[in-house]
Amino acid sequence: MPVGPLAQLVVPFKNNKVSAYSVNGQQCNCGYGFRSPRNKLMRVDEVPELFAFLFDNGYTIDTALTTMVLETNVSNRLIAYVRFI
């Protein structure tokens, strides 16, 4: 769970259907997501609203770290690294 005001938007979720090969719920695709103003999980098109929330609440985006990780192709799901001080 993140530190600071961002914790207000973070919600746990469970994706019940992991794959056709999971047996009796042995695999669990669980994680955390951001709650959107629609009171559902945030969609990609709502990322600007997430960034606005972050900036308004004292978070900064670590652009150097974000760029470095994106250039290494380690993660294709990374949006940005953020920091709260």
PyMOL Python script that loads the backbone (N, CA, C, O; Angstrom):
from pymol import cmd

cmd.read_pdbstr("""\
ATOM      1  N   MET A   1       0.853  -1.182   0.000  1.00  0.00           N
ATOM      2  CA  MET A   1       0.000   0.000   0.000  1.00  0.00           C
ATOM      3  C   MET A   1       0.897   1.242   0.000  1.00  0.00           C
ATOM      4  O   MET A   1       1.859   1.320   0.763  1.00  0.00           O
ATOM      5  N   PRO A   2       0.577   2.193  -0.847  1.00  0.00           N
ATOM      6  CA  PRO A   2       1.415   3.389  -0.914  1.00  0.00           C
ATOM      7  C   PRO A   2       1.289   4.262   0.333  1.00  0.00           C
ATOM      8  O   PRO A   2       0.316   4.178   1.082  1.00  0.00           O
ATOM      9  N   VAL A   3       2.293   5.091   0.527  1.00  0.00           N
ATOM     10  CA  VAL A   3       2.311   6.035   1.639  1.00  0.00           C
ATOM     11  C   VAL A   3       1.648   7.330   1.194  1.00  0.00           C
ATOM     12  O   VAL A   3       1.801   7.743   0.044  1.00  0.00           O
ATOM     13  N   GLY A   4       0.924   7.965   2.082  1.00  0.00           N
ATOM     14  CA  GLY A   4       0.340   9.270   1.786  1.00  0.00           C
ATOM     15  C   GLY A   4      -1.060   9.192   1.206  1.00  0.00           C
ATOM     16  O   GLY A   4      -1.723   8.158   1.275  1.00  0.00           O
ATOM     17  N   PRO A   5      -1.501  10.313   0.627  1.00  0.00           N
ATOM     18  CA  PRO A   5      -2.867  10.416   0.121  1.00  0.00           C
ATOM     19  C   PRO A   5      -3.224   9.425  -0.986  1.00  0.00           C
ATOM     20  O   PRO A   5      -4.403   9.130  -1.186  1.00  0.00           O
ATOM     21  N   LEU A   6      -2.236   8.909  -1.703  1.00  0.00           N
ATOM     22  CA  LEU A   6      -2.515   7.963  -2.778  1.00  0.00           C
ATOM     23  C   LEU A   6      -3.234   6.716  -2.269  1.00  0.00           C
ATOM     24  O   LEU A   6      -3.944   6.054  -3.026  1.00  0.00           O
ATOM     25  N   ALA A   7      -3.052   6.399  -1.003  1.00  0.00           N
ATOM     26  CA  ALA A   7      -3.712   5.228  -0.415  1.00  0.00           C
ATOM     27  C   ALA A   7      -5.234   5.329  -0.534  1.00  0.00           C
ATOM     28  O   ALA A   7      -5.921   4.307  -0.529  1.00  0.00           O
ATOM     29  N   GLN A   8      -5.767   6.548  -0.642  1.00  0.00           N
ATOM     30  CA  GLN A   8      -7.218   6.736  -0.800  1.00  0.00           C
ATOM     31  C   GLN A   8      -7.740   6.133  -2.108  1.00  0.00           C
ATOM     32  O   GLN A   8      -8.892   5.705  -2.186  1.00  0.00           O
ATOM     33  N   LEU A   9      -6.881   6.103  -3.131  1.00  0.00           N
ATOM     34  CA  LEU A   9      -7.307   5.633  -4.445  1.00  0.00           C
ATOM     35  C   LEU A   9      -6.983   4.168  -4.700  1.00  0.00           C
ATOM     36  O   LEU A   9      -7.505   3.580  -5.647  1.00  0.00           O
ATOM     37  N   VAL A  10      -6.139   3.571  -3.882  1.00  0.00           N
ATOM     38  CA  VAL A  10      -5.691   2.207  -4.134  1.00  0.00           C
ATOM     39  C   VAL A  10      -6.688   1.206  -3.563  1.00  0.00           C
ATOM     40  O   VAL A  10      -7.092   1.291  -2.403  1.00  0.00           O
ATOM     41  N   VAL A  11      -7.067   0.271  -4.401  1.00  0.00           N
ATOM     42  CA  VAL A  11      -8.007  -0.770  -3.991  1.00  0.00           C
ATOM     43  C   VAL A  11      -7.473  -2.132  -4.425  1.00  0.00           C
ATOM     44  O   VAL A  11      -6.897  -2.259  -5.506  1.00  0.00           O
ATOM     45  N   PRO A  12      -7.662  -3.152  -3.584  1.00  0.00           N
ATOM     46  CA  PRO A  12      -7.260  -4.501  -4.006  1.00  0.00           C
ATOM     47  C   PRO A  12      -8.272  -5.050  -4.999  1.00  0.00           C
ATOM     48  O   PRO A  12      -9.450  -4.698  -4.958  1.00  0.00           O
ATOM     49  N   PHE A  13      -7.809  -5.905  -5.880  1.00  0.00           N
ATOM     50  CA  PHE A  13      -8.731  -6.552  -6.797  1.00  0.00           C
ATOM     51  C   PHE A  13      -8.288  -7.990  -7.022  1.00  0.00           C
ATOM     52  O   PHE A  13      -7.128  -8.349  -6.818  1.00  0.00           O
ATOM     53  N   LYS A  14      -9.233  -8.786  -7.441  1.00  0.00           N
ATOM     54  CA  LYS A  14      -8.974 -10.188  -7.735  1.00  0.00           C
ATOM     55  C   LYS A  14      -9.616 -10.505  -9.070  1.00  0.00           C
ATOM     56  O   LYS A  14     -10.815 -10.304  -9.261  1.00  0.00           O
ATOM     57  N   ASN A  15      -8.816 -10.995  -9.980  1.00  0.00           N
ATOM     58  CA  ASN A  15      -9.318 -11.417 -11.277  1.00  0.00           C
ATOM     59  C   ASN A  15      -9.588 -12.907 -11.182  1.00  0.00           C
ATOM     60  O   ASN A  15      -8.652 -13.707 -11.159  1.00  0.00           O
ATOM     61  N   ASN A  16     -10.842 -13.286 -11.127  1.00  0.00           N
ATOM     62  CA  ASN A  16     -11.200 -14.686 -10.907  1.00  0.00           C
ATOM     63  C   ASN A  16     -10.754 -15.613 -12.028  1.00  0.00           C
ATOM     64  O   ASN A  16     -10.385 -16.757 -11.765  1.00  0.00           O
ATOM     65  N   LYS A  17     -10.778 -15.152 -13.257  1.00  0.00           N
ATOM     66  CA  LYS A  17     -10.385 -16.020 -14.358  1.00  0.00           C
ATOM     67  C   LYS A  17      -8.938 -15.710 -14.739  1.00  0.00           C
ATOM     68  O   LYS A  17      -8.670 -14.760 -15.474  1.00  0.00           O
ATOM     69  N   VAL A  18      -8.020 -16.515 -14.237  1.00  0.00           N
ATOM     70  CA  VAL A  18      -6.608 -16.321 -14.529  1.00  0.00           C
ATOM     71  C   VAL A  18      -6.284 -16.900 -15.898  1.00  0.00           C
ATOM     72  O   VAL A  18      -5.731 -16.212 -16.755  1.00  0.00           O
ATOM     73  N   SER A  19      -6.627 -18.149 -16.096  1.00  0.00           N
ATOM     74  CA  SER A  19      -6.421 -18.783 -17.388  1.00  0.00           C
ATOM     75  C   SER A  19      -7.302 -20.022 -17.467  1.00  0.00           C
ATOM     76  O   SER A  19      -7.891 -20.452 -16.475  1.00  0.00           O
ATOM     77  N   ALA A  20      -7.378 -20.570 -18.637  1.00  0.00           N
ATOM     78  CA  ALA A  20      -8.172 -21.788 -18.830  1.00  0.00           C
ATOM     79  C   ALA A  20      -7.521 -22.981 -18.145  1.00  0.00           C
ATOM     80  O   ALA A  20      -8.162 -24.017 -17.971  1.00  0.00           O
ATOM     81  N   TYR A  21      -6.259 -22.851 -17.756  1.00  0.00           N
ATOM     82  CA  TYR A  21      -5.512 -23.970 -17.183  1.00  0.00           C
ATOM     83  C   TYR A  21      -5.444 -23.949 -15.660  1.00  0.00           C
ATOM     84  O   TYR A  21      -4.905 -24.882 -15.065  1.00  0.00           O
ATOM     85  N   SER A  22      -5.971 -22.919 -15.016  1.00  0.00           N
ATOM     86  CA  SER A  22      -5.957 -22.905 -13.551  1.00  0.00           C
ATOM     87  C   SER A  22      -6.983 -23.910 -13.042  1.00  0.00           C
ATOM     88  O   SER A  22      -8.060 -24.060 -13.618  1.00  0.00           O
ATOM     89  N   VAL A  23      -6.641 -24.586 -11.967  1.00  0.00           N
ATOM     90  CA  VAL A  23      -7.487 -25.646 -11.430  1.00  0.00           C
ATOM     91  C   VAL A  23      -7.889 -25.297 -10.007  1.00  0.00           C
ATOM     92  O   VAL A  23      -7.035 -25.034  -9.160  1.00  0.00           O
ATOM     93  N   ASN A  24      -9.180 -25.295  -9.748  1.00  0.00           N
ATOM     94  CA  ASN A  24      -9.718 -25.076  -8.400  1.00  0.00           C
ATOM     95  C   ASN A  24      -9.139 -23.836  -7.716  1.00  0.00           C
ATOM     96  O   ASN A  24      -8.866 -23.854  -6.515  1.00  0.00           O
ATOM     97  N   GLY A  25      -8.959 -22.786  -8.468  1.00  0.00           N
ATOM     98  CA  GLY A  25      -8.483 -21.539  -7.881  1.00  0.00           C
ATOM     99  C   GLY A  25      -7.068 -21.592  -7.352  1.00  0.00           C
ATOM    100  O   GLY A  25      -6.713 -20.789  -6.489  1.00  0.00           O
ATOM    101  N   GLN A  26      -6.239 -22.515  -7.840  1.00  0.00           N
ATOM    102  CA  GLN A  26      -4.866 -22.617  -7.352  1.00  0.00           C
ATOM    103  C   GLN A  26      -4.052 -21.392  -7.717  1.00  0.00           C
ATOM    104  O   GLN A  26      -3.124 -21.030  -6.994  1.00  0.00           O
ATOM    105  N   GLN A  27      -4.377 -20.758  -8.810  1.00  0.00           N
ATOM    106  CA  GLN A  27      -3.689 -19.538  -9.193  1.00  0.00           C
ATOM    107  C   GLN A  27      -4.586 -18.356  -8.858  1.00  0.00           C
ATOM    108  O   GLN A  27      -5.800 -18.413  -9.055  1.00  0.00           O
ATOM    109  N   CYS A  28      -3.999 -17.309  -8.363  1.00  0.00           N
ATOM    110  CA  CYS A  28      -4.775 -16.111  -8.022  1.00  0.00           C
ATOM    111  C   CYS A  28      -4.111 -14.911  -8.669  1.00  0.00           C
ATOM    112  O   CYS A  28      -2.945 -14.624  -8.401  1.00  0.00           O
ATOM    113  N   ASN A  29      -4.834 -14.223  -9.503  1.00  0.00           N
ATOM    114  CA  ASN A  29      -4.322 -13.020 -10.121  1.00  0.00           C
ATOM    115  C   ASN A  29      -4.827 -11.842  -9.290  1.00  0.00           C
ATOM    116  O   ASN A  29      -5.813 -11.194  -9.643  1.00  0.00           O
ATOM    117  N   CYS A  30      -4.143 -11.578  -8.195  1.00  0.00           N
ATOM    118  CA  CYS A  30      -4.544 -10.523  -7.270  1.00  0.00           C
ATOM    119  C   CYS A  30      -3.580  -9.353  -7.394  1.00  0.00           C
ATOM    120  O   CYS A  30      -2.422  -9.533  -7.771  1.00  0.00           O
ATOM    121  N   GLY A  31      -4.044  -8.193  -7.086  1.00  0.00           N
ATOM    122  CA  GLY A  31      -3.170  -7.027  -7.140  1.00  0.00           C
ATOM    123  C   GLY A  31      -3.875  -5.803  -6.612  1.00  0.00           C
ATOM    124  O   GLY A  31      -4.915  -5.887  -5.959  1.00  0.00           O
ATOM    125  N   TYR A  32      -3.287  -4.670  -6.910  1.00  0.00           N
ATOM    126  CA  TYR A  32      -3.853  -3.388  -6.514  1.00  0.00           C
ATOM    127  C   TYR A  32      -4.087  -2.552  -7.762  1.00  0.00           C
ATOM    128  O   TYR A  32      -3.326  -2.618  -8.727  1.00  0.00           O
ATOM    129  N   GLY A  33      -5.129  -1.785  -7.724  1.00  0.00           N
ATOM    130  CA  GLY A  33      -5.439  -0.872  -8.815  1.00  0.00           C
ATOM    131  C   GLY A  33      -5.841   0.469  -8.249  1.00  0.00           C
ATOM    132  O   GLY A  33      -5.937   0.640  -7.033  1.00  0.00           O
ATOM    133  N   PHE A  34      -6.072   1.409  -9.126  1.00  0.00           N
ATOM    134  CA  PHE A  34      -6.517   2.737  -8.705  1.00  0.00           C
ATOM    135  C   PHE A  34      -8.008   2.860  -8.945  1.00  0.00           C
ATOM    136  O   PHE A  34      -8.515   2.474  -9.999  1.00  0.00           O
ATOM    137  N   ARG A  35      -8.703   3.398  -7.961  1.00  0.00           N
ATOM    138  CA  ARG A  35     -10.147   3.629  -8.085  1.00  0.00           C
ATOM    139  C   ARG A  35     -10.351   4.948  -8.831  1.00  0.00           C
ATOM    140  O   ARG A  35      -9.758   5.968  -8.481  1.00  0.00           O
ATOM    141  N   SER A  36     -11.175   4.915  -9.837  1.00  0.00           N
ATOM    142  CA  SER A  36     -11.442   6.108 -10.636  1.00  0.00           C
ATOM    143  C   SER A  36     -12.608   6.883 -10.026  1.00  0.00           C
ATOM    144  O   SER A  36     -13.267   6.389  -9.112  1.00  0.00           O
ATOM    145  N   PRO A  37     -12.870   8.093 -10.524  1.00  0.00           N
ATOM    146  CA  PRO A  37     -14.043   8.836 -10.069  1.00  0.00           C
ATOM    147  C   PRO A  37     -15.352   8.094 -10.354  1.00  0.00           C
ATOM    148  O   PRO A  37     -16.375   8.395  -9.739  1.00  0.00           O
ATOM    149  N   ARG A  38     -15.333   7.129 -11.276  1.00  0.00           N
ATOM    150  CA  ARG A  38     -16.516   6.314 -11.571  1.00  0.00           C
ATOM    151  C   ARG A  38     -16.739   5.265 -10.496  1.00  0.00           C
ATOM    152  O   ARG A  38     -17.719   4.522 -10.548  1.00  0.00           O
ATOM    153  N   ASN A  39     -15.833   5.198  -9.514  1.00  0.00           N
ATOM    154  CA  ASN A  39     -15.866   4.214  -8.426  1.00  0.00           C
ATOM    155  C   ASN A  39     -15.659   2.794  -8.937  1.00  0.00           C
ATOM    156  O   ASN A  39     -16.186   1.838  -8.369  1.00  0.00           O
ATOM    157  N   LYS A  40     -14.887   2.664 -10.011  1.00  0.00           N
ATOM    158  CA  LYS A  40     -14.468   1.379 -10.569  1.00  0.00           C
ATOM    159  C   LYS A  40     -12.962   1.450 -10.752  1.00  0.00           C
ATOM    160  O   LYS A  40     -12.357   2.484 -10.472  1.00  0.00           O
ATOM    161  N   LEU A  41     -12.341   0.361 -11.221  1.00  0.00           N
ATOM    162  CA  LEU A  41     -10.908   0.423 -11.482  1.00  0.00           C
ATOM    163  C   LEU A  41     -10.618   1.430 -12.589  1.00  0.00           C
ATOM    164  O   LEU A  41     -11.341   1.515 -13.582  1.00  0.00           O
ATOM    165  N   MET A  42      -9.548   2.188 -12.394  1.00  0.00           N
ATOM    166  CA  MET A  42      -9.171   3.228 -13.335  1.00  0.00           C
ATOM    167  C   MET A  42      -8.772   2.613 -14.672  1.00  0.00           C
ATOM    168  O   MET A  42      -8.094   1.586 -14.727  1.00  0.00           O
ATOM    169  N   ARG A  43      -9.206   3.259 -15.739  1.00  0.00           N
ATOM    170  CA  ARG A  43      -8.856   2.835 -17.092  1.00  0.00           C
ATOM    171  C   ARG A  43      -7.660   3.649 -17.578  1.00  0.00           C
ATOM    172  O   ARG A  43      -7.307   4.667 -16.983  1.00  0.00           O
ATOM    173  N   VAL A  44      -7.050   3.197 -18.648  1.00  0.00           N
ATOM    174  CA  VAL A  44      -5.886   3.881 -19.204  1.00  0.00           C
ATOM    175  C   VAL A  44      -6.218   5.319 -19.574  1.00  0.00           C
ATOM    176  O   VAL A  44      -5.383   6.206 -19.396  1.00  0.00           O
ATOM    177  N   ASP A  45      -7.404   5.565 -20.078  1.00  0.00           N
ATOM    178  CA  ASP A  45      -7.765   6.925 -20.482  1.00  0.00           C
ATOM    179  C   ASP A  45      -7.980   7.860 -19.296  1.00  0.00           C
ATOM    180  O   ASP A  45      -8.213   9.054 -19.487  1.00  0.00           O
ATOM    181  N   GLU A  46      -7.905   7.329 -18.066  1.00  0.00           N
ATOM    182  CA  GLU A  46      -8.057   8.152 -16.867  1.00  0.00           C
ATOM    183  C   GLU A  46      -6.715   8.465 -16.193  1.00  0.00           C
ATOM    184  O   GLU A  46      -6.689   9.046 -15.109  1.00  0.00           O
ATOM    185  N   VAL A  47      -5.615   8.085 -16.825  1.00  0.00           N
ATOM    186  CA  VAL A  47      -4.290   8.358 -16.260  1.00  0.00           C
ATOM    187  C   VAL A  47      -4.068   9.854 -16.032  1.00  0.00           C
ATOM    188  O   VAL A  47      -3.480  10.210 -15.012  1.00  0.00           O
ATOM    189  N   PRO A  48      -4.504  10.750 -16.921  1.00  0.00           N
ATOM    190  CA  PRO A  48      -4.333  12.176 -16.632  1.00  0.00           C
ATOM    191  C   PRO A  48      -4.975  12.599 -15.300  1.00  0.00           C
ATOM    192  O   PRO A  48      -4.439  13.461 -14.603  1.00  0.00           O
ATOM    193  N   GLU A  49      -6.109  12.002 -14.950  1.00  0.00           N
ATOM    194  CA  GLU A  49      -6.744  12.305 -13.666  1.00  0.00           C
ATOM    195  C   GLU A  49      -5.890  11.798 -12.510  1.00  0.00           C
ATOM    196  O   GLU A  49      -5.809  12.446 -11.466  1.00  0.00           O
ATOM    197  N   LEU A  50      -5.252  10.640 -12.691  1.00  0.00           N
ATOM    198  CA  LEU A  50      -4.345  10.122 -11.670  1.00  0.00           C
ATOM    199  C   LEU A  50      -3.167  11.066 -11.490  1.00  0.00           C
ATOM    200  O   LEU A  50      -2.803  11.387 -10.359  1.00  0.00           O
ATOM    201  N   PHE A  51      -2.565  11.515 -12.584  1.00  0.00           N
ATOM    202  CA  PHE A  51      -1.438  12.443 -12.485  1.00  0.00           C
ATOM    203  C   PHE A  51      -1.857  13.751 -11.819  1.00  0.00           C
ATOM    204  O   PHE A  51      -1.101  14.300 -11.017  1.00  0.00           O
ATOM    205  N   ALA A  52      -3.036  14.254 -12.134  1.00  0.00           N
ATOM    206  CA  ALA A  52      -3.521  15.484 -11.496  1.00  0.00           C
ATOM    207  C   ALA A  52      -3.640  15.279  -9.989  1.00  0.00           C
ATOM    208  O   ALA A  52      -3.247  16.143  -9.206  1.00  0.00           O
ATOM    209  N   PHE A  53      -4.188  14.122  -9.584  1.00  0.00           N
ATOM    210  CA  PHE A  53      -4.296  13.808  -8.155  1.00  0.00           C
ATOM    211  C   PHE A  53      -2.909  13.777  -7.509  1.00  0.00           C
ATOM    212  O   PHE A  53      -2.704  14.334  -6.430  1.00  0.00           O
ATOM    213  N   LEU A  54      -1.970  13.123  -8.176  1.00  0.00           N
ATOM    214  CA  LEU A  54      -0.613  13.021  -7.632  1.00  0.00           C
ATOM    215  C   LEU A  54       0.012  14.397  -7.442  1.00  0.00           C
ATOM    216  O   LEU A  54       0.548  14.693  -6.374  1.00  0.00           O
ATOM    217  N   PHE A  55      -0.054  15.239  -8.469  1.00  0.00           N
ATOM    218  CA  PHE A  55       0.530  16.582  -8.379  1.00  0.00           C
ATOM    219  C   PHE A  55      -0.152  17.418  -7.304  1.00  0.00           C
ATOM    220  O   PHE A  55       0.514  18.136  -6.558  1.00  0.00           O
ATOM    221  N   ASP A  56      -1.471  17.329  -7.222  1.00  0.00           N
ATOM    222  CA  ASP A  56      -2.225  18.105  -6.234  1.00  0.00           C
ATOM    223  C   ASP A  56      -1.934  17.683  -4.798  1.00  0.00           C
ATOM    224  O   ASP A  56      -2.166  18.451  -3.864  1.00  0.00           O
ATOM    225  N   ASN A  57      -1.426  16.463  -4.619  1.00  0.00           N
ATOM    226  CA  ASN A  57      -1.208  15.934  -3.278  1.00  0.00           C
ATOM    227  C   ASN A  57       0.261  15.754  -2.916  1.00  0.00           C
ATOM    228  O   ASN A  57       0.586  14.975  -2.020  1.00  0.00           O
ATOM    229  N   GLY A  58       1.148  16.465  -3.600  1.00  0.00           N
ATOM    230  CA  GLY A  58       2.547  16.500  -3.205  1.00  0.00           C
ATOM    231  C   GLY A  58       3.440  15.394  -3.728  1.00  0.00           C
ATOM    232  O   GLY A  58       4.549  15.218  -3.224  1.00  0.00           O
ATOM    233  N   TYR A  59       2.993  14.644  -4.720  1.00  0.00           N
ATOM    234  CA  TYR A  59       3.831  13.604  -5.312  1.00  0.00           C
ATOM    235  C   TYR A  59       4.616  14.200  -6.472  1.00  0.00           C
ATOM    236  O   TYR A  59       4.170  15.153  -7.110  1.00  0.00           O
ATOM    237  N   THR A  60       5.782  13.635  -6.737  1.00  0.00           N
ATOM    238  CA  THR A  60       6.563  14.024  -7.906  1.00  0.00           C
ATOM    239  C   THR A  60       6.837  12.784  -8.739  1.00  0.00           C
ATOM    240  O   THR A  60       6.929  11.673  -8.216  1.00  0.00           O
ATOM    241  N   ILE A  61       6.963  12.988 -10.029  1.00  0.00           N
ATOM    242  CA  ILE A  61       7.288  11.886 -10.928  1.00  0.00           C
ATOM    243  C   ILE A  61       8.793  11.858 -11.120  1.00  0.00           C
ATOM    244  O   ILE A  61       9.401  12.865 -11.482  1.00  0.00           O
ATOM    245  N   ASP A  62       9.388  10.705 -10.878  1.00  0.00           N
ATOM    246  CA  ASP A  62      10.822  10.528 -11.062  1.00  0.00           C
ATOM    247  C   ASP A  62      11.057  10.185 -12.528  1.00  0.00           C
ATOM    248  O   ASP A  62      11.089   9.015 -12.909  1.00  0.00           O
ATOM    249  N   THR A  63      11.221  11.225 -13.342  1.00  0.00           N
ATOM    250  CA  THR A  63      11.329  11.021 -14.785  1.00  0.00           C
ATOM    251  C   THR A  63      12.605  10.285 -15.173  1.00  0.00           C
ATOM    252  O   THR A  63      12.596   9.499 -16.121  1.00  0.00           O
ATOM    253  N   ALA A  64      13.710  10.526 -14.454  1.00  0.00           N
ATOM    254  CA  ALA A  64      14.964   9.842 -14.792  1.00  0.00           C
ATOM    255  C   ALA A  64      14.833   8.335 -14.587  1.00  0.00           C
ATOM    256  O   ALA A  64      15.224   7.555 -15.455  1.00  0.00           O
ATOM    257  N   LEU A  65      14.287   7.925 -13.452  1.00  0.00           N
ATOM    258  CA  LEU A  65      14.117   6.502 -13.173  1.00  0.00           C
ATOM    259  C   LEU A  65      13.097   5.877 -14.130  1.00  0.00           C
ATOM    260  O   LEU A  65      13.305   4.770 -14.627  1.00  0.00           O
ATOM    261  N   THR A  66      12.015   6.579 -14.381  1.00  0.00           N
ATOM    262  CA  THR A  66      10.998   6.082 -15.307  1.00  0.00           C
ATOM    263  C   THR A  66      11.596   5.852 -16.687  1.00  0.00           C
ATOM    264  O   THR A  66      11.371   4.807 -17.296  1.00  0.00           O
ATOM    265  N   THR A  67      12.360   6.828 -17.184  1.00  0.00           N
ATOM    266  CA  THR A  67      12.981   6.711 -18.502  1.00  0.00           C
ATOM    267  C   THR A  67      13.948   5.543 -18.550  1.00  0.00           C
ATOM    268  O   THR A  67      13.954   4.774 -19.512  1.00  0.00           O
ATOM    269  N   MET A  68      14.772   5.408 -17.508  1.00  0.00           N
ATOM    270  CA  MET A  68      15.757   4.333 -17.481  1.00  0.00           C
ATOM    271  C   MET A  68      15.079   2.962 -17.547  1.00  0.00           C
ATOM    272  O   MET A  68      15.502   2.101 -18.318  1.00  0.00           O
ATOM    273  N   VAL A  69      14.045   2.758 -16.755  1.00  0.00           N
ATOM    274  CA  VAL A  69      13.360   1.467 -16.740  1.00  0.00           C
ATOM    275  C   VAL A  69      12.652   1.211 -18.069  1.00  0.00           C
ATOM    276  O   VAL A  69      12.681   0.089 -18.576  1.00  0.00           O
ATOM    277  N   LEU A  70      12.026   2.224 -18.632  1.00  0.00           N
ATOM    278  CA  LEU A  70      11.344   2.038 -19.915  1.00  0.00           C
ATOM    279  C   LEU A  70      12.331   1.694 -21.034  1.00  0.00           C
ATOM    280  O   LEU A  70      12.006   0.909 -21.925  1.00  0.00           O
ATOM    281  N   GLU A  71      13.527   2.273 -20.992  1.00  0.00           N
ATOM    282  CA  GLU A  71      14.529   1.996 -22.025  1.00  0.00           C
ATOM    283  C   GLU A  71      15.087   0.583 -21.928  1.00  0.00           C
ATOM    284  O   GLU A  71      15.575   0.049 -22.924  1.00  0.00           O
ATOM    285  N   THR A  72      15.027  -0.031 -20.757  1.00  0.00           N
ATOM    286  CA  THR A  72      15.539  -1.385 -20.598  1.00  0.00           C
ATOM    287  C   THR A  72      14.514  -2.441 -20.988  1.00  0.00           C
ATOM    288  O   THR A  72      14.839  -3.628 -21.029  1.00  0.00           O
ATOM    289  N   ASN A  73      13.293  -2.033 -21.271  1.00  0.00           N
ATOM    290  CA  ASN A  73      12.207  -2.953 -21.636  1.00  0.00           C
ATOM    291  C   ASN A  73      11.930  -3.991 -20.554  1.00  0.00           C
ATOM    292  O   ASN A  73      11.497  -5.102 -20.857  1.00  0.00           O
ATOM    293  N   VAL A  74      12.177  -3.635 -19.295  1.00  0.00           N
ATOM    294  CA  VAL A  74      11.909  -4.547 -18.183  1.00  0.00           C
ATOM    295  C   VAL A  74      10.408  -4.710 -17.975  1.00  0.00           C
ATOM    296  O   VAL A  74       9.933  -5.804 -17.670  1.00  0.00           O
ATOM    297  N   SER A  75       9.676  -3.634 -18.139  1.00  0.00           N
ATOM    298  CA  SER A  75       8.235  -3.688 -17.910  1.00  0.00           C
ATOM    299  C   SER A  75       7.513  -2.962 -19.024  1.00  0.00           C
ATOM    300  O   SER A  75       7.882  -1.848 -19.396  1.00  0.00           O
ATOM    301  N   ASN A  76       6.481  -3.597 -19.555  1.00  0.00           N
ATOM    302  CA  ASN A  76       5.663  -2.919 -20.556  1.00  0.00           C
ATOM    303  C   ASN A  76       4.380  -2.372 -19.941  1.00  0.00           C
ATOM    304  O   ASN A  76       3.494  -1.906 -20.659  1.00  0.00           O
ATOM    305  N   ARG A  77       4.278  -2.429 -18.613  1.00  0.00           N
ATOM    306  CA  ARG A  77       3.085  -1.939 -17.921  1.00  0.00           C
ATOM    307  C   ARG A  77       3.372  -0.698 -17.072  1.00  0.00           C
ATOM    308  O   ARG A  77       2.482  -0.199 -16.383  1.00  0.00           O
ATOM    309  N   LEU A  78       4.582  -0.213 -17.120  1.00  0.00           N
ATOM    310  CA  LEU A  78       4.983   0.924 -16.294  1.00  0.00           C
ATOM    311  C   LEU A  78       4.438   2.223 -16.864  1.00  0.00           C
ATOM    312  O   LEU A  78       4.560   2.489 -18.060  1.00  0.00           O
ATOM    313  N   ILE A  79       3.844   3.018 -16.008  1.00  0.00           N
ATOM    314  CA  ILE A  79       3.408   4.353 -16.404  1.00  0.00           C
ATOM    315  C   ILE A  79       4.443   5.362 -15.932  1.00  0.00           C
ATOM    316  O   ILE A  79       4.955   6.156 -16.721  1.00  0.00           O
ATOM    317  N   ALA A  80       4.750   5.324 -14.632  1.00  0.00           N
ATOM    318  CA  ALA A  80       5.735   6.247 -14.086  1.00  0.00           C
ATOM    319  C   ALA A  80       6.074   5.842 -12.654  1.00  0.00           C
ATOM    320  O   ALA A  80       5.261   5.245 -11.948  1.00  0.00           O
ATOM    321  N   TYR A  81       7.284   6.179 -12.250  1.00  0.00           N
ATOM    322  CA  TYR A  81       7.650   6.053 -10.849  1.00  0.00           C
ATOM    323  C   TYR A  81       7.322   7.382 -10.182  1.00  0.00           C
ATOM    324  O   TYR A  81       7.678   8.448 -10.685  1.00  0.00           O
ATOM    325  N   VAL A  82       6.644   7.303  -9.051  1.00  0.00           N
ATOM    326  CA  VAL A  82       6.289   8.520  -8.325  1.00  0.00           C
ATOM    327  C   VAL A  82       6.884   8.475  -6.929  1.00  0.00           C
ATOM    328  O   VAL A  82       7.156   7.412  -6.371  1.00  0.00           O
ATOM    329  N   ARG A  83       7.075   9.666  -6.388  1.00  0.00           N
ATOM    330  CA  ARG A  83       7.691   9.783  -5.080  1.00  0.00           C
ATOM    331  C   ARG A  83       6.853  10.725  -4.216  1.00  0.00           C
ATOM    332  O   ARG A  83       6.349  11.741  -4.696  1.00  0.00           O
ATOM    333  N   PHE A  84       6.713  10.383  -2.964  1.00  0.00           N
ATOM    334  CA  PHE A  84       5.984  11.226  -2.001  1.00  0.00           C
ATOM    335  C   PHE A  84       6.933  11.557  -0.869  1.00  0.00           C
ATOM    336  O   PHE A  84       7.466  10.670  -0.202  1.00  0.00           O
ATOM    337  N   ILE A  85       7.133  12.843  -0.664  1.00  0.00           N
ATOM    338  CA  ILE A  85       8.068  13.259   0.395  1.00  0.00           C
ATOM    339  C   ILE A  85       7.331  14.014   1.467  1.00  0.00           C
ATOM    340  O   ILE A  85       7.939  14.449   2.445  1.00  0.00           O
TER     341      ILE A  85
END
""", "prot")
cmd.dss("prot")
cmd.show_as("cartoon", "prot")
cmd.util.cbc("prot")
cmd.orient("prot")
